[in-house]
Amino acid sequence: MKGLDYTILTIAIIGAINWGLIGIFRFDLVATLFGSMSWLSRVIYIAVGLAGLYLISLYGRVRQNSSES
């Protein structure tokens, strides 16, 4: 499970960096690398969104681990 957590966290970090670039510089790195709304860029956007949804479960796991200590 840790490998999956790290992979998903990495995907979410990449998405966060992309959003930061969009917000600060109006530069969409994903669209630049893979094309504006190409099938590959859409897959990346979907993966980032799913990673974010998965990371919501982190709140419950952190709370559970802190109560065990």
PyMOL Python script that loads the backbone (N, CA, C, O; Angstrom):
from pymol import cmd

cmd.read_pdbstr("""\
ATOM      1  N   MET A   1       0.823  -1.191   0.000  1.00  0.00           N
ATOM      2  CA  MET A   1       0.000   0.000   0.000  1.00  0.00           C
ATOM      3  C   MET A   1       0.869   1.256   0.000  1.00  0.00           C
ATOM      4  O   MET A   1       0.472   2.277  -0.562  1.00  0.00           O
ATOM      5  N   LYS A   2       2.040   1.197   0.618  1.00  0.00           N
ATOM      6  CA  LYS A   2       2.897   2.377   0.645  1.00  0.00           C
ATOM      7  C   LYS A   2       3.362   2.789  -0.744  1.00  0.00           C
ATOM      8  O   LYS A   2       3.447   3.981  -1.040  1.00  0.00           O
ATOM      9  N   GLY A   3       3.663   1.817  -1.595  1.00  0.00           N
ATOM     10  CA  GLY A   3       4.089   2.135  -2.960  1.00  0.00           C
ATOM     11  C   GLY A   3       3.005   2.874  -3.723  1.00  0.00           C
ATOM     12  O   GLY A   3       3.282   3.833  -4.442  1.00  0.00           O
ATOM     13  N   LEU A   4       1.763   2.420  -3.560  1.00  0.00           N
ATOM     14  CA  LEU A   4       0.629   3.090  -4.197  1.00  0.00           C
ATOM     15  C   LEU A   4       0.468   4.503  -3.644  1.00  0.00           C
ATOM     16  O   LEU A   4       0.231   5.445  -4.401  1.00  0.00           O
ATOM     17  N   ASP A   5       0.594   4.652  -2.333  1.00  0.00           N
ATOM     18  CA  ASP A   5       0.487   5.975  -1.715  1.00  0.00           C
ATOM     19  C   ASP A   5       1.536   6.930  -2.264  1.00  0.00           C
ATOM     20  O   ASP A   5       1.218   8.074  -2.590  1.00  0.00           O
ATOM     21  N   TYR A   6       2.775   6.482  -2.370  1.00  0.00           N
ATOM     22  CA  TYR A   6       3.842   7.346  -2.885  1.00  0.00           C
ATOM     23  C   TYR A   6       3.622   7.699  -4.357  1.00  0.00           C
ATOM     24  O   TYR A   6       3.870   8.832  -4.770  1.00  0.00           O
ATOM     25  N   THR A   7       3.160   6.737  -5.137  1.00  0.00           N
ATOM     26  CA  THR A   7       2.889   6.997  -6.553  1.00  0.00           C
ATOM     27  C   THR A   7       1.785   8.040  -6.704  1.00  0.00           C
ATOM     28  O   THR A   7       1.911   8.983  -7.485  1.00  0.00           O
ATOM     29  N   ILE A   8       0.725   7.864  -5.964  1.00  0.00           N
ATOM     30  CA  ILE A   8      -0.402   8.794  -6.050  1.00  0.00           C
ATOM     31  C   ILE A   8      -0.016  10.159  -5.509  1.00  0.00           C
ATOM     32  O   ILE A   8      -0.433  11.178  -6.058  1.00  0.00           O
ATOM     33  N   LEU A   9       0.770  10.199  -4.447  1.00  0.00           N
ATOM     34  CA  LEU A   9       1.239  11.476  -3.917  1.00  0.00           C
ATOM     35  C   LEU A   9       2.101  12.201  -4.952  1.00  0.00           C
ATOM     36  O   LEU A   9       2.001  13.420  -5.091  1.00  0.00           O
ATOM     37  N   THR A  10       2.936  11.474  -5.669  1.00  0.00           N
ATOM     38  CA  THR A  10       3.764  12.066  -6.719  1.00  0.00           C
ATOM     39  C   THR A  10       2.900  12.652  -7.835  1.00  0.00           C
ATOM     40  O   THR A  10       3.169  13.752  -8.318  1.00  0.00           O
ATOM     41  N   ILE A  11       1.872  11.927  -8.241  1.00  0.00           N
ATOM     42  CA  ILE A  11       0.962  12.429  -9.274  1.00  0.00           C
ATOM     43  C   ILE A  11       0.274  13.709  -8.798  1.00  0.00           C
ATOM     44  O   ILE A  11       0.137  14.664  -9.563  1.00  0.00           O
ATOM     45  N   ALA A  12      -0.155  13.729  -7.544  1.00  0.00           N
ATOM     46  CA  ALA A  12      -0.812  14.923  -7.002  1.00  0.00           C
ATOM     47  C   ALA A  12       0.150  16.105  -6.923  1.00  0.00           C
ATOM     48  O   ALA A  12      -0.249  17.242  -7.177  1.00  0.00           O
ATOM     49  N   ILE A  13       1.399  15.854  -6.577  1.00  0.00           N
ATOM     50  CA  ILE A  13       2.403  16.925  -6.529  1.00  0.00           C
ATOM     51  C   ILE A  13       2.641  17.492  -7.919  1.00  0.00           C
ATOM     52  O   ILE A  13       2.744  18.708  -8.085  1.00  0.00           O
ATOM     53  N   ILE A  14       2.729  16.622  -8.915  1.00  0.00           N
ATOM     54  CA  ILE A  14       2.889  17.094 -10.302  1.00  0.00           C
ATOM     55  C   ILE A  14       1.697  17.969 -10.690  1.00  0.00           C
ATOM     56  O   ILE A  14       1.873  19.014 -11.315  1.00  0.00           O
ATOM     57  N   GLY A  15       0.500  17.549 -10.326  1.00  0.00           N
ATOM     58  CA  GLY A  15      -0.687  18.350 -10.607  1.00  0.00           C
ATOM     59  C   GLY A  15      -0.659  19.691  -9.892  1.00  0.00           C
ATOM     60  O   GLY A  15      -1.041  20.712 -10.464  1.00  0.00           O
ATOM     61  N   ALA A  16      -0.208  19.692  -8.644  1.00  0.00           N
ATOM     62  CA  ALA A  16      -0.130  20.941  -7.888  1.00  0.00           C
ATOM     63  C   ALA A  16       0.880  21.895  -8.504  1.00  0.00           C
ATOM     64  O   ALA A  16       0.635  23.098  -8.586  1.00  0.00           O
ATOM     65  N   ILE A  17       2.007  21.364  -8.934  1.00  0.00           N
ATOM     66  CA  ILE A  17       3.018  22.206  -9.593  1.00  0.00           C
ATOM     67  C   ILE A  17       2.445  22.779 -10.885  1.00  0.00           C
ATOM     68  O   ILE A  17       2.657  23.952 -11.189  1.00  0.00           O
ATOM     69  N   ASN A  18       1.724  21.964 -11.643  1.00  0.00           N
ATOM     70  CA  ASN A  18       1.112  22.451 -12.881  1.00  0.00           C
ATOM     71  C   ASN A  18       0.114  23.568 -12.584  1.00  0.00           C
ATOM     72  O   ASN A  18       0.096  24.581 -13.284  1.00  0.00           O
ATOM     73  N   TRP A  19      -0.715  23.396 -11.554  1.00  0.00           N
ATOM     74  CA  TRP A  19      -1.668  24.446 -11.192  1.00  0.00           C
ATOM     75  C   TRP A  19      -0.950  25.707 -10.728  1.00  0.00           C
ATOM     76  O   TRP A  19      -1.402  26.816 -11.016  1.00  0.00           O
ATOM     77  N   GLY A  20       0.156  25.554 -10.019  1.00  0.00           N
ATOM     78  CA  GLY A  20       0.941  26.723  -9.617  1.00  0.00           C
ATOM     79  C   GLY A  20       1.483  27.473 -10.817  1.00  0.00           C
ATOM     80  O   GLY A  20       1.459  28.703 -10.853  1.00  0.00           O
ATOM     81  N   LEU A  21       1.973  26.731 -11.799  1.00  0.00           N
ATOM     82  CA  LEU A  21       2.467  27.363 -13.024  1.00  0.00           C
ATOM     83  C   LEU A  21       1.350  28.081 -13.771  1.00  0.00           C
ATOM     84  O   LEU A  21       1.552  29.163 -14.322  1.00  0.00           O
ATOM     85  N   ILE A  22       0.178  27.471 -13.784  1.00  0.00           N
ATOM     86  CA  ILE A  22      -0.962  28.107 -14.446  1.00  0.00           C
ATOM     87  C   ILE A  22      -1.341  29.392 -13.719  1.00  0.00           C
ATOM     88  O   ILE A  22      -1.572  30.422 -14.351  1.00  0.00           O
ATOM     89  N   GLY A  23      -1.404  29.331 -12.400  1.00  0.00           N
ATOM     90  CA  GLY A  23      -1.810  30.488 -11.622  1.00  0.00           C
ATOM     91  C   GLY A  23      -0.825  31.638 -11.658  1.00  0.00           C
ATOM     92  O   GLY A  23      -1.227  32.800 -11.720  1.00  0.00           O
ATOM     93  N   ILE A  24       0.459  31.326 -11.619  1.00  0.00           N
ATOM     94  CA  ILE A  24       1.473  32.380 -11.557  1.00  0.00           C
ATOM     95  C   ILE A  24       1.850  32.889 -12.941  1.00  0.00           C
ATOM     96  O   ILE A  24       1.917  34.097 -13.169  1.00  0.00           O
ATOM     97  N   PHE A  25       2.095  31.969 -13.860  1.00  0.00           N
ATOM     98  CA  PHE A  25       2.640  32.344 -15.172  1.00  0.00           C
ATOM     99  C   PHE A  25       1.682  32.131 -16.345  1.00  0.00           C
ATOM    100  O   PHE A  25       2.025  32.436 -17.488  1.00  0.00           O
ATOM    101  N   ARG A  26       0.478  31.606 -16.069  1.00  0.00           N
ATOM    102  CA  ARG A  26      -0.457  31.227 -17.133  1.00  0.00           C
ATOM    103  C   ARG A  26       0.198  30.259 -18.125  1.00  0.00           C
ATOM    104  O   ARG A  26       0.021  30.364 -19.339  1.00  0.00           O
ATOM    105  N   PHE A  27       0.954  29.322 -17.570  1.00  0.00           N
ATOM    106  CA  PHE A  27       1.683  28.337 -18.368  1.00  0.00           C
ATOM    107  C   PHE A  27       1.229  26.948 -17.952  1.00  0.00           C
ATOM    108  O   PHE A  27       1.470  26.526 -16.821  1.00  0.00           O
ATOM    109  N   ASP A  28       0.581  26.242 -18.852  1.00  0.00           N
ATOM    110  CA  ASP A  28       0.106  24.886 -18.592  1.00  0.00           C
ATOM    111  C   ASP A  28       1.145  23.895 -19.118  1.00  0.00           C
ATOM    112  O   ASP A  28       1.230  23.647 -20.321  1.00  0.00           O
ATOM    113  N   LEU A  29       1.925  23.340 -18.208  1.00  0.00           N
ATOM    114  CA  LEU A  29       3.011  22.433 -18.577  1.00  0.00           C
ATOM    115  C   LEU A  29       2.480  21.177 -19.262  1.00  0.00           C
ATOM    116  O   LEU A  29       3.069  20.712 -20.238  1.00  0.00           O
ATOM    117  N   VAL A  30       1.385  20.626 -18.768  1.00  0.00           N
ATOM    118  CA  VAL A  30       0.820  19.403 -19.363  1.00  0.00           C
ATOM    119  C   VAL A  30       0.390  19.664 -20.802  1.00  0.00           C
ATOM    120  O   VAL A  30       0.683  18.872 -21.697  1.00  0.00           O
ATOM    121  N   ALA A  31      -0.305  20.777 -21.020  1.00  0.00           N
ATOM    122  CA  ALA A  31      -0.754  21.104 -22.378  1.00  0.00           C
ATOM    123  C   ALA A  31       0.430  21.376 -23.289  1.00  0.00           C
ATOM    124  O   ALA A  31       0.394  21.028 -24.469  1.00  0.00           O
ATOM    125  N   THR A  32       1.485  21.997 -22.758  1.00  0.00           N
ATOM    126  CA  THR A  32       2.671  22.275 -23.559  1.00  0.00           C
ATOM    127  C   THR A  32       3.372  20.981 -23.970  1.00  0.00           C
ATOM    128  O   THR A  32       3.810  20.841 -25.112  1.00  0.00           O
ATOM    129  N   LEU A  33       3.474  20.051 -23.048  1.00  0.00           N
ATOM    130  CA  LEU A  33       4.194  18.802 -23.336  1.00  0.00           C
ATOM    131  C   LEU A  33       3.375  17.821 -24.173  1.00  0.00           C
ATOM    132  O   LEU A  33       3.919  17.139 -25.042  1.00  0.00           O
ATOM    133  N   PHE A  34       2.069  17.749 -23.912  1.00  0.00           N
ATOM    134  CA  PHE A  34       1.268  16.685 -24.522  1.00  0.00           C
ATOM    135  C   PHE A  34       0.155  17.182 -25.430  1.00  0.00           C
ATOM    136  O   PHE A  34      -0.582  16.372 -25.991  1.00  0.00           O
ATOM    137  N   GLY A  35       0.015  18.488 -25.590  1.00  0.00           N
ATOM    138  CA  GLY A  35      -1.027  19.036 -26.456  1.00  0.00           C
ATOM    139  C   GLY A  35      -2.240  19.461 -25.655  1.00  0.00           C
ATOM    140  O   GLY A  35      -2.594  18.848 -24.649  1.00  0.00           O
ATOM    141  N   SER A  36      -2.863  20.519 -26.124  1.00  0.00           N
ATOM    142  CA  SER A  36      -4.032  21.049 -25.430  1.00  0.00           C
ATOM    143  C   SER A  36      -5.210  20.097 -25.594  1.00  0.00           C
ATOM    144  O   SER A  36      -5.744  19.938 -26.691  1.00  0.00           O
ATOM    145  N   MET A  37      -5.599  19.481 -24.517  1.00  0.00           N
ATOM    146  CA  MET A  37      -6.705  18.528 -24.443  1.00  0.00           C
ATOM    147  C   MET A  37      -6.573  17.368 -25.428  1.00  0.00           C
ATOM    148  O   MET A  37      -7.570  16.877 -25.957  1.00  0.00           O
ATOM    149  N   SER A  38      -5.340  16.937 -25.669  1.00  0.00           N
ATOM    150  CA  SER A  38      -5.137  15.697 -26.421  1.00  0.00           C
ATOM    151  C   SER A  38      -5.573  14.538 -25.525  1.00  0.00           C
ATOM    152  O   SER A  38      -5.816  14.741 -24.335  1.00  0.00           O
ATOM    153  N   TRP A  39      -5.673  13.359 -26.061  1.00  0.00           N
ATOM    154  CA  TRP A  39      -6.093  12.221 -25.246  1.00  0.00           C
ATOM    155  C   TRP A  39      -5.108  11.969 -24.114  1.00  0.00           C
ATOM    156  O   TRP A  39      -5.513  11.579 -23.019  1.00  0.00           O
ATOM    157  N   LEU A  40      -3.802  12.190 -24.368  1.00  0.00           N
ATOM    158  CA  LEU A  40      -2.805  11.950 -23.332  1.00  0.00           C
ATOM    159  C   LEU A  40      -2.889  12.999 -22.224  1.00  0.00           C
ATOM    160  O   LEU A  40      -2.778  12.663 -21.045  1.00  0.00           O
ATOM    161  N   SER A  41      -3.083  14.253 -22.591  1.00  0.00           N
ATOM    162  CA  SER A  41      -3.209  15.287 -21.556  1.00  0.00           C
ATOM    163  C   SER A  41      -4.488  15.058 -20.745  1.00  0.00           C
ATOM    164  O   SER A  41      -4.498  15.298 -19.537  1.00  0.00           O
ATOM    165  N   ARG A  42      -5.560  14.601 -21.387  1.00  0.00           N
ATOM    166  CA  ARG A  42      -6.792  14.300 -20.648  1.00  0.00           C
ATOM    167  C   ARG A  42      -6.569  13.159 -19.666  1.00  0.00           C
ATOM    168  O   ARG A  42      -7.085  13.199 -18.549  1.00  0.00           O
ATOM    169  N   VAL A  43      -5.809  12.141 -20.063  1.00  0.00           N
ATOM    170  CA  VAL A  43      -5.494  11.039 -19.158  1.00  0.00           C
ATOM    171  C   VAL A  43      -4.709  11.559 -17.953  1.00  0.00           C
ATOM    172  O   VAL A  43      -4.958  11.141 -16.823  1.00  0.00           O
ATOM    173  N   ILE A  44      -3.774  12.458 -18.189  1.00  0.00           N
ATOM    174  CA  ILE A  44      -2.985  13.022 -17.092  1.00  0.00           C
ATOM    175  C   ILE A  44      -3.874  13.832 -16.161  1.00  0.00           C
ATOM    176  O   ILE A  44      -3.775  13.692 -14.942  1.00  0.00           O
ATOM    177  N   TYR A  45      -4.744  14.678 -16.713  1.00  0.00           N
ATOM    178  CA  TYR A  45      -5.661  15.459 -15.878  1.00  0.00           C
ATOM    179  C   TYR A  45      -6.573  14.540 -15.059  1.00  0.00           C
ATOM    180  O   TYR A  45      -6.828  14.807 -13.885  1.00  0.00           O
ATOM    181  N   ILE A  46      -7.057  13.476 -15.666  1.00  0.00           N
ATOM    182  CA  ILE A  46      -7.911  12.525 -14.953  1.00  0.00           C
ATOM    183  C   ILE A  46      -7.126  11.834 -13.845  1.00  0.00           C
ATOM    184  O   ILE A  46      -7.644  11.658 -12.742  1.00  0.00           O
ATOM    185  N   ALA A  47      -5.874  11.437 -14.123  1.00  0.00           N
ATOM    186  CA  ALA A  47      -5.040  10.785 -13.109  1.00  0.00           C
ATOM    187  C   ALA A  47      -4.796  11.714 -11.924  1.00  0.00           C
ATOM    188  O   ALA A  47      -4.832  11.276 -10.774  1.00  0.00           O
ATOM    189  N   VAL A  48      -4.548  12.988 -12.198  1.00  0.00           N
ATOM    190  CA  VAL A  48      -4.334  13.958 -11.117  1.00  0.00           C
ATOM    191  C   VAL A  48      -5.613  14.110 -10.291  1.00  0.00           C
ATOM    192  O   VAL A  48      -5.559  14.148  -9.061  1.00  0.00           O
ATOM    193  N   GLY A  49      -6.747  14.196 -10.957  1.00  0.00           N
ATOM    194  CA  GLY A  49      -8.017  14.303 -10.238  1.00  0.00           C
ATOM    195  C   GLY A  49      -8.305  13.089  -9.381  1.00  0.00           C
ATOM    196  O   GLY A  49      -8.731  13.222  -8.233  1.00  0.00           O
ATOM    197  N   LEU A  50      -8.077  11.908  -9.927  1.00  0.00           N
ATOM    198  CA  LEU A  50      -8.286  10.678  -9.164  1.00  0.00           C
ATOM    199  C   LEU A  50      -7.307  10.575  -7.996  1.00  0.00           C
ATOM    200  O   LEU A  50      -7.660  10.085  -6.924  1.00  0.00           O
ATOM    201  N   ALA A  51      -6.076  11.040  -8.212  1.00  0.00           N
ATOM    202  CA  ALA A  51      -5.087  11.032  -7.133  1.00  0.00           C
ATOM    203  C   ALA A  51      -5.556  11.925  -5.993  1.00  0.00           C
ATOM    204  O   ALA A  51      -5.430  11.569  -4.821  1.00  0.00           O
ATOM    205  N   GLY A  52      -6.096  13.084  -6.340  1.00  0.00           N
ATOM    206  CA  GLY A  52      -6.614  13.980  -5.306  1.00  0.00           C
ATOM    207  C   GLY A  52      -7.748  13.349  -4.520  1.00  0.00           C
ATOM    208  O   GLY A  52      -7.805  13.461  -3.295  1.00  0.00           O
ATOM    209  N   LEU A  53      -8.655  12.682  -5.232  1.00  0.00           N
ATOM    210  CA  LEU A  53      -9.753  12.008  -4.549  1.00  0.00           C
ATOM    211  C   LEU A  53      -9.242  10.887  -3.647  1.00  0.00           C
ATOM    212  O   LEU A  53      -9.735  10.713  -2.533  1.00  0.00           O
ATOM    213  N   TYR A  54      -8.269  10.137  -4.117  1.00  0.00           N
ATOM    214  CA  TYR A  54      -7.695   9.065  -3.306  1.00  0.00           C
ATOM    215  C   TYR A  54      -7.032   9.622  -2.048  1.00  0.00           C
ATOM    216  O   TYR A  54      -7.123   9.027  -0.974  1.00  0.00           O
ATOM    217  N   LEU A  55      -6.364  10.767  -2.189  1.00  0.00           N
ATOM    218  CA  LEU A  55      -5.648  11.335  -1.049  1.00  0.00           C
ATOM    219  C   LEU A  55      -6.583  11.859   0.033  1.00  0.00           C
ATOM    220  O   LEU A  55      -6.137  12.133   1.147  1.00  0.00           O
ATOM    221  N   ILE A  56      -7.862  12.003  -0.269  1.00  0.00           N
ATOM    222  CA  ILE A  56      -8.819  12.347   0.780  1.00  0.00           C
ATOM    223  C   ILE A  56      -8.794  11.279   1.871  1.00  0.00           C
ATOM    224  O   ILE A  56      -8.980  11.591   3.048  1.00  0.00           O
ATOM    225  N   SER A  57      -8.567  10.029   1.490  1.00  0.00           N
ATOM    226  CA  SER A  57      -8.504   8.944   2.472  1.00  0.00           C
ATOM    227  C   SER A  57      -7.316   9.101   3.411  1.00  0.00           C
ATOM    228  O   SER A  57      -7.281   8.482   4.475  1.00  0.00           O
ATOM    229  N   LEU A  58      -6.349   9.916   3.032  1.00  0.00           N
ATOM    230  CA  LEU A  58      -5.181  10.142   3.882  1.00  0.00           C
ATOM    231  C   LEU A  58      -5.589  10.764   5.218  1.00  0.00           C
ATOM    232  O   LEU A  58      -4.989  10.466   6.251  1.00  0.00           O
ATOM    233  N   TYR A  59      -6.598  11.621   5.200  1.00  0.00           N
ATOM    234  CA  TYR A  59      -7.059  12.233   6.444  1.00  0.00           C
ATOM    235  C   TYR A  59      -7.454  11.176   7.461  1.00  0.00           C
ATOM    236  O   TYR A  59      -7.058  11.255   8.624  1.00  0.00           O
ATOM    237  N   GLY A  60      -8.223  10.198   7.039  1.00  0.00           N
ATOM    238  CA  GLY A  60      -8.634   9.135   7.945  1.00  0.00           C
ATOM    239  C   GLY A  60      -7.472   8.290   8.427  1.00  0.00           C
ATOM    240  O   GLY A  60      -7.432   7.890   9.590  1.00  0.00           O
ATOM    241  N   ARG A  61      -6.531   8.018   7.547  1.00  0.00           N
ATOM    242  CA  ARG A  61      -5.391   7.187   7.929  1.00  0.00           C
ATOM    243  C   ARG A  61      -4.453   7.929   8.866  1.00  0.00           C
ATOM    244  O   ARG A  61      -3.875   7.319   9.766  1.00  0.00           O
ATOM    245  N   VAL A  62      -4.289   9.236   8.672  1.00  0.00           N
ATOM    246  CA  VAL A  62      -3.428  10.019   9.564  1.00  0.00           C
ATOM    247  C   VAL A  62      -4.065  10.085  10.947  1.00  0.00           C
ATOM    248  O   VAL A  62      -3.385   9.929  11.961  1.00  0.00           O
ATOM    249  N   ARG A  63      -5.360  10.316  10.979  1.00  0.00           N
ATOM    250  CA  ARG A  63      -6.069  10.372  12.269  1.00  0.00           C
ATOM    251  C   ARG A  63      -5.976   9.037  12.995  1.00  0.00           C
ATOM    252  O   ARG A  63      -5.782   8.994  14.210  1.00  0.00           O
ATOM    253  N   GLN A  64      -6.116   7.946  12.242  1.00  0.00           N
ATOM    254  CA  GLN A  64      -6.052   6.607  12.844  1.00  0.00           C
ATOM    255  C   GLN A  64      -4.642   6.358  13.404  1.00  0.00           C
ATOM    256  O   GLN A  64      -4.503   5.837  14.511  1.00  0.00           O
ATOM    257  N   ASN A  65      -3.605   6.722  12.654  1.00  0.00           N
ATOM    258  CA  ASN A  65      -2.238   6.506  13.105  1.00  0.00           C
ATOM    259  C   ASN A  65      -1.910   7.377  14.308  1.00  0.00           C
ATOM    260  O   ASN A  65      -1.182   6.935  15.197  1.00  0.00           O
ATOM    261  N   SER A  66      -2.427   8.604  14.364  1.00  0.00           N
ATOM    262  CA  SER A  66      -2.120   9.481  15.494  1.00  0.00           C
ATOM    263  C   SER A  66      -2.838   9.031  16.764  1.00  0.00           C
ATOM    264  O   SER A  66      -2.333   9.253  17.864  1.00  0.00           O
ATOM    265  N   SER A  67      -4.005   8.404  16.632  1.00  0.00           N
ATOM    266  CA  SER A  67      -4.718   7.926  17.816  1.00  0.00           C
ATOM    267  C   SER A  67      -4.093   6.640  18.351  1.00  0.00           C
ATOM    268  O   SER A  67      -4.267   6.323  19.528  1.00  0.00           O
ATOM    269  N   GLU A  68      -3.376   5.898  17.521  1.00  0.00           N
ATOM    270  CA  GLU A  68      -2.708   4.678  17.962  1.00  0.00           C
ATOM    271  C   GLU A  68      -1.445   4.973  18.752  1.00  0.00           C
ATOM    272  O   GLU A  68      -1.011   4.153  19.561  1.00  0.00           O
ATOM    273  N   SER A  69      -0.853   6.136  18.525  1.00  0.00           N
ATOM    274  CA  SER A  69       0.418   6.484  19.198  1.00  0.00           C
ATOM    275  C   SER A  69       0.215   6.897  20.621  1.00  0.00           C
ATOM    276  O   SER A  69       1.180   7.217  21.314  1.00  0.00           O
TER     277      SER A  69
END
""", "prot")
cmd.dss("prot")
cmd.show_as("cartoon", "prot")
cmd.util.cbc("prot")
cmd.orient("prot")
